[in-house]
Structures are given as structure tokens and as C-alpha cells.
Amino acid sequence: MMDQLIERFPAQLTEALEIGENATIKAHTQEINKVYVAGMGGSGIGANFVAEFIVGECKLPYIIGKGYDSPAFVDKNTLYIASSYSGNTEETLSALAQVADSRSKNSLYLWWW
């Protein structure tokens, strides 16, 4: 199984680029001053991958969480990314629900599959 996943990795990168190129993203109206990514396992690895690419360029804090809870600093000026390959990762859904149902109702959300 793992050998098949590794073998497909280059194709997955190509697919990801195509998805990004074809995505329609609305302009935001809030100032973004930090980025928070919630994701476990393989879904969280993507966040670590991005962190390595942007480390020398991104001027905003880029924080990755891999648990059930979202930090208290997530607010309306946070770009919040919930990353779940399956769409039903328990920890990621719990963290996202916290943000959606709590103090941060005005946060910016992006659900990333």
C-alpha cells in the first residue's frame, strides 16, 4: 500500500497544482495577520511541506496544529485551514467545530480536501 502511495506522489503534486490553478477564490475583506492549519497524519504533512516552502517568504506567522483543539489566538484575522484527506478526521473536525461554534465566528475559513 505505502509503495503505491509513494509511487503516486508526483501525480498527486500535479493534480494539486491543477486544482490550485482552477480554483476560484474570493478576495477577503479582513486583514489577515496569521495562518493556522489544523491537520493530522498525512493531511498535516502537507502543512509541514508548505511551511518549508514559505519559511523565507511568508511574513505572517504560520502555525500548524495536530490535535483536537484550536488555539485561543484564532480570530477574525486568522486564515484557518482545516486539512483532512478523508474529510472525516476526528481531531481536525473537532478543532474546526471549536472555531466555527465559538469565539471566532468571524474567522476566515478554508476547507481543504
PyMOL commands that set and color helices and strands:
alter all, ss='L'
color gray80, all
select helices_A, chain A and resi 2-22+41-54+90-101
alter helices_A, ss='H'
color red, helices_A
select strands_A, chain A and resi 34-39+62-65+78-83+108-112
alter strands_A, ss='S'
color yellow, strands_A
deselect
rebuild
show_as cartoon
